[in-house]
Amino acid sequence: MHVLVVHNRYGSAQPSGENNVVDQEVALLREAGHRVGVFERRSDDIAGRSLLSKAALPLLVPWNPGVRTQLAARLRAERPDVVHVHNVFPLLSPAVLAACADAGVPAVATLHNYTQVCPPGTLQRDGEPCSACVGKAPLPAVRHGCYRGSRLATVPLAVSLSVNRRRWWSGVERFFCISAAQRDVLVRSGMPAGRLRVKHNFVPDSGPRRSGPGEHLLFLGRLAEAKGVRLLMAAWDALGGAAGVPLVIAGTGPLEPEVTAWAAGRDDVSYVGLYDAQQCREVIARSVAVVAPSTWMEAFGLVVVEAMAAGVPAVAAGHGAFTELVEDGVSGLLHRPGDAASLTDCLRRIIAAGPELGRAARLRYEQGFSPAVGLERLEEGYRSAIAGRTQPSGGNH
């Protein structure tokens, strides 16, 4: 097939699992013999814009007519079989869907988060689950300044959600949800169930595998409230130095000063900052377990699957996508969301566990998250979208 991938790349200052997923899917499709083009914008480029251009940017978030013109021209020239849309914020906008309609090319879209029903895409406010905007006008998000703590910054996202809701639902033949948990939320919000398919992200099987019991517990991700960093610190303190293995924290984010101060002078905690991709693979493979204590409803959980690929189990919050990634007591452990005592207990148990959890985690990866499985689901979704141009949508799939 001939596929055109559409993506607004996130800034390089923070590691982006979504950017990685897009790059890995493009490489996978090309290796399988498909012709794949990329139409992208980069958030890094915003810094080089003029002051006037930066000031006008919020006006283009709901609709960027220049992108519509450019993409439609490329589609007419190249005639791909299908367009695969990922992130469109802030430089592309849902105008990409109009371009697909202009050129008569079917579109599929991967929903990496909850931006279809929540302006910041997190379904969380002030560290707590929130569904105030689900299925209704997103005025609460503006009132609370849910995007970056700013009412002004939230307005373009809220406007885009409101004015483009029907365009998304009618302009996309198939949506890829990255977990069943995410799909359930979106169906309950009123999205068309017949167009929502579950397609878990895959992870390349190219990294090192764990040998032996592991050297440390690992938190790898953004240092933010939603990722459960403060919860982890409280749970670790409750262990009172009795873990027997150190905790390694890798990543950066708004809580970095707090994490740095907490880890300073301790021999049971090591804060290592931001690792590159190869360092991440190596530190995962040396882990007793990966800890993913997110307080928000993760739509997927890439680090958990990366751990599975390395034969490493996870301790994860028992909500959102984690409940379908981790089989509690078999391929990892699930703790009560937001409960430090429950997390402490799981950390203690995972340290004492034998190698069986790691072996089961690797088997779970092979059966559900390998490149072969990912390619099959991508191709199936594309064929379904192409066929859907001549068939009415409906029913659950």
C-alpha positions in Angstrom: 0.0 0.0 0.0 0.9 3.7 -0.4 0.5 5.4 3.0 1.0 9.1 3.9 1.6 9.7 7.6 0.6 13.1 9.0 2.1 14.2 12.3 3.0 17.3 14.3 6.2 16.3 16.1 6.4 17.2 19.7 9.3 19.3 20.9 12.7 17.5 21.4 13.3 19.0 24.8 11.1 16.3 26.3 11.2 12.6 25.3 8.0 11.8 23.3 6.6 8.3 23.2 4.2 9.4 20.5 7.1 10.6 18.3 8.7 7.2 18.8 5.6 5.3 17.9 5.2 7.2 14.7 8.8 6.7 13.7 8.6 3.0 14.5 5.4 2.5 12.5 6.9 4.2 9.5 10.0 2.0 9.7 7.9 -1.1 10.1 5.7 -0.4 7.1 8.7 0.4 4.9 10.5 -2.8 5.9 7.3 -4.7 5.0 7.5 -3.2 1.4 4.9 -0.5 1.7 5.5 3.0 0.3 5.3 5.5 3.1 5.5 9.3 2.9 5.5 11.7 5.8 3.7 15.1 6.0 4.9 16.7 9.2 5.4 19.9 11.1 7.7 20.3 14.1 7.0 22.1 17.3 10.7 22.8 17.6 10.3 25.2 14.7 8.0 27.6 16.7 11.0 29.1 18.5 12.3 30.4 15.2 9.2 32.2 14.1 8.7 35.9 14.2 6.8 37.5 17.1 3.8 38.2 14.8 3.8 34.6 13.6 3.9 33.3 17.2 1.1 35.7 18.2 -1.1 34.4 15.4 -0.4 30.7 16.1 -3.4 30.2 18.6 -5.7 31.3 15.8 -4.5 28.5 13.6 -4.9 25.7 16.2 -8.6 25.1 15.4 -8.1 25.6 11.6 -5.0 26.1 9.5 -6.1 26.9 5.9 -2.5 26.8 4.6 -2.0 23.2 5.7 -5.3 22.2 4.0 -4.0 23.7 0.7 -0.5 22.2 1.0 -1.7 18.7 2.0 -4.5 18.5 -0.6 -2.0 19.4 -3.3 0.4 16.7 -2.2 -2.4 14.1 -2.0 -3.6 14.9 -5.5 0.0 14.6 -6.8 0.9 11.4 -5.0 -2.5 9.6 -4.7 -1.8 7.5 -1.6 -4.2 4.7 -0.8 -4.7 6.0 2.8 -3.6 8.9 5.1 -2.7 8.0 8.7 -3.1 11.0 11.0 -1.4 11.2 14.4 -1.0 14.5 16.3 -2.2 17.7 14.6 -1.5 20.2 17.5 -0.5 23.0 17.2 0.8 23.5 13.6 -1.4 21.2 11.5 -4.9 21.4 12.9 -8.0 19.3 11.8 -7.7 21.0 8.4 -5.8 17.9 7.4 -9.1 16.1 7.4 -10.6 18.6 4.9 -7.5 18.1 2.7 -8.2 14.3 2.7 -11.8 15.0 1.7 -10.7 17.4 -1.0 -8.5 14.8 -2.6 -10.8 11.9 -2.0 -8.3 9.9 0.1 -9.5 7.9 3.1 -8.1 8.8 6.5 -7.4 6.8 9.6 -6.3 8.4 12.9 -4.4 7.0 16.0 -5.8 8.5 19.2 -2.8 8.7 21.4 -4.6 10.4 24.3 -8.1 11.9 25.1 -8.0 15.1 23.1 -11.2 14.1 21.3 -13.1 14.7 24.6 -10.7 16.7 26.8 -8.8 19.8 25.7 -5.5 18.8 27.3 -6.1 15.2 26.6 -5.4 13.9 30.1 -8.9 13.4 31.7 -7.3 14.9 34.8 -7.4 18.1 36.8 -5.3 19.0 39.8 -4.0 15.5 40.1 -7.5 13.9 40.1 -9.5 12.2 37.4 -11.8 14.6 35.6 -14.6 14.1 33.0 -16.2 17.5 33.3 -15.9 18.1 29.5 -16.7 14.6 28.3 -19.7 14.7 26.0 -20.4 18.4 26.4 -19.0 21.8 25.6 -15.4 22.1 27.1 -16.1 25.3 29.1 -14.9 23.8 32.4 -11.4 23.3 30.8 -11.2 27.0 30.0 -12.5 28.0 33.4 -9.9 25.9 35.2 -7.1 26.6 32.7 -6.5 22.9 32.2 -3.8 23.3 29.5 -0.5 24.5 31.1 -2.5 26.1 33.9 -3.6 28.9 31.6 -7.1 29.9 30.6 -5.7 31.8 27.6 -3.7 28.8 26.4 -6.7 26.4 26.9 -9.0 28.5 24.7 -7.7 27.4 21.2 -7.8 23.7 22.3 -11.4 24.1 23.6 -12.5 25.9 20.4 -10.9 23.3 18.2 -12.6 20.5 20.1 -16.0 22.2 19.9 -15.9 23.3 16.2 -14.2 20.2 14.8 -15.9 17.4 16.8 -18.2 16.4 13.9 -15.4 16.8 11.3 -13.3 14.2 13.2 -16.2 11.8 13.5 -17.3 12.1 9.8 -13.8 12.7 8.3 -12.0 9.6 9.7 -12.9 6.1 8.4 -11.2 4.3 11.3 -9.8 5.4 14.6 -7.1 3.4 16.2 -7.5 3.4 20.0 -4.3 2.3 21.7 -6.1 0.4 24.5 -9.6 -1.0 25.2 -9.8 1.2 28.2 -9.4 4.3 26.1 -11.9 3.0 23.6 -14.5 2.5 26.4 -14.1 6.1 27.5 -14.5 7.5 24.0 -17.5 5.4 23.2 -19.2 6.5 26.4 -18.5 10.1 25.3 -20.5 9.6 22.2 -17.8 8.8 19.6 -19.0 6.4 16.8 -18.3 2.9 18.2 -18.2 1.3 14.7 -15.2 3.4 13.8 -13.1 2.8 16.9 -10.7 -0.2 16.7 -8.2 -1.2 19.4 -4.7 -1.3 18.0 -2.1 -1.5 20.8 1.3 0.1 20.1 4.0 -2.3 19.3 7.6 -2.2 20.5 10.6 -3.3 18.4 12.3 -6.5 19.6 15.8 -5.1 19.3 16.8 -4.2 22.8 18.8 -6.2 25.4 17.0 -8.9 27.5 17.3 -9.2 31.2 19.7 -11.9 32.5 19.5 -12.6 36.2 17.3 -11.1 38.8 18.0 -7.4 38.0 19.9 -4.7 39.8 17.3 -2.0 40.6 13.7 -0.8 40.4 13.2 1.8 37.7 10.9 4.7 37.1 11.4 5.9 33.5 9.3 8.8 32.3 8.2 12.4 32.7 8.7 13.8 36.2 5.1 15.1 36.5 2.3 14.7 39.0 0.2 12.7 36.6 2.9 10.0 36.3 2.8 9.3 40.0 6.3 10.5 40.9 5.2 12.0 44.3 3.3 8.8 45.0 6.4 6.7 44.3 8.5 8.9 46.6 6.0 8.4 49.4 5.8 4.7 48.8 9.6 4.4 48.7 10.0 6.3 51.9 7.5 3.9 53.6 9.9 1.0 52.7 12.3 2.6 55.1 15.4 1.5 53.3 14.4 -2.2 53.5 14.0 -2.7 49.7 17.4 -4.3 49.3 17.8 -2.8 45.8 18.1 0.8 44.8 15.5 2.9 43.0 16.6 4.5 39.7 14.6 7.5 38.4 15.3 8.5 34.8 13.6 11.4 33.0 12.9 15.1 33.3 9.9 17.4 33.9 8.3 19.9 36.2 9.0 17.9 39.4 12.8 17.5 38.6 13.9 20.0 41.4 11.7 18.1 43.9 13.1 14.7 42.8 16.7 15.9 42.8 16.4 17.2 46.3 14.6 14.0 47.5 17.3 11.8 46.0 20.3 13.9 47.1 22.6 12.1 49.6 20.7 8.8 49.5 22.3 5.5 48.7 19.0 3.8 48.0 17.9 6.3 45.3 19.7 7.4 42.1 18.3 10.2 39.9 20.1 10.0 36.6 18.3 12.6 34.5 17.4 12.2 30.9 18.6 9.1 29.1 18.9 8.6 25.3 17.0 5.7 23.6 19.9 3.2 24.0 20.5 4.1 27.6 16.8 3.5 28.3 16.9 0.1 26.7 19.9 -0.9 28.8 18.6 0.4 32.1 15.3 -1.4 31.6 17.1 -4.7 30.9 19.0 -4.4 34.2 15.8 -3.8 36.2 14.1 -6.0 38.8 10.9 -4.3 37.6 9.7 -1.0 36.0 7.4 1.1 38.1 4.5 3.0 36.5 2.3 4.5 39.2 0.4 7.0 37.1 -2.4 8.8 38.8 -4.1 9.6 35.5 -5.8 7.1 33.2 -3.0 6.2 30.9 -4.3 5.5 27.3 -1.4 3.0 26.9 1.8 2.6 28.8 4.8 2.3 26.4 7.4 1.8 29.1 5.5 -1.2 30.5 5.6 -2.9 27.1 9.2 -2.0 26.6 9.9 -3.7 29.9 7.9 -6.8 28.8 10.0 -7.0 25.6 13.1 -7.1 27.8 11.6 -9.8 30.0 11.1 -7.4 32.9 7.8 -7.2 34.9 6.0 -4.0 35.9 4.4 -2.6 39.0 1.6 -0.4 37.6 -1.5 1.5 38.7 -4.6 -0.7 38.5 -6.5 1.5 36.1 -6.6 2.7 32.5 -4.7 0.7 30.0 -2.4 -0.9 32.6 -5.1 -3.4 33.6 -5.0 -4.9 30.1 -1.2 -4.7 29.7 -0.3 -6.3 33.1 -1.9 -9.5 34.3 -1.8 -9.0 38.0 0.3 -11.6 39.8 1.3 -13.3 36.5 3.3 -10.8 34.4 3.5 -8.0 37.0 1.6 -6.4 39.8 -1.1 -3.8 40.0 -1.5 -1.4 42.9 -4.6 0.5 43.9 -4.4 3.8 42.0 -3.2 6.8 44.1 -2.6 4.5 47.2 0.9 4.8 48.5 0.5 1.9 50.9 -0.7 -0.4 48.1 2.3 0.7 46.0 4.7 0.0 48.9 3.3 -3.5 49.3 3.7 -4.2 45.5 7.3 -2.9 45.5 8.1 -5.2 48.4 6.4 -8.2 46.7 8.1 -7.6 43.3 11.5 -7.5 44.9 10.9 -10.9 46.5 9.4 -12.5 43.4 11.2 -15.1 41.3 11.9 -15.1 37.6 8.4 -16.3 36.6 6.9 -12.8 36.3 9.6 -11.7 33.9 9.2 -14.8 31.7 5.4 -14.3 31.6 5.9 -10.6 30.7 8.1 -11.6 27.7 5.5 -14.1 26.5 2.8 -11.4 26.9 4.9 -9.1 24.7 5.4 -11.7 22.0 1.7 -12.5 21.8 0.4 -8.9 21.8 2.9 -6.2 21.2 5.6 -7.5 18.8 6.3 -5.9 15.4 4.6 -8.8 13.6 1.4 -8.2 15.5 1.7 -4.4 15.0 2.1 -4.7 11.3 -0.9 -7.1 11.0 -3.2 -4.7 12.8 -1.9 -1.6 10.9 -2.6 -3.3 7.5 -6.0 -4.6 8.6 -7.0 -1.1 9.7 -5.8 0.5 6.4 -7.7 -2.1 4.3 -10.8 -1.6 6.4 -10.6 2.2 5.9 -10.1 1.9 2.1 -13.0 -0.5 1.9 -15.1 1.8 4.1 -15.1 4.5 1.4 -17.7 2.4 -0.5 -19.5 0.8 2.5 -21.6 2.4 5.2 -20.1 2.5 8.6 -21.9 1.0 11.6 -21.8 -1.7 14.2 -19.2 -2.5 16.8 -15.9 -3.9 15.7 
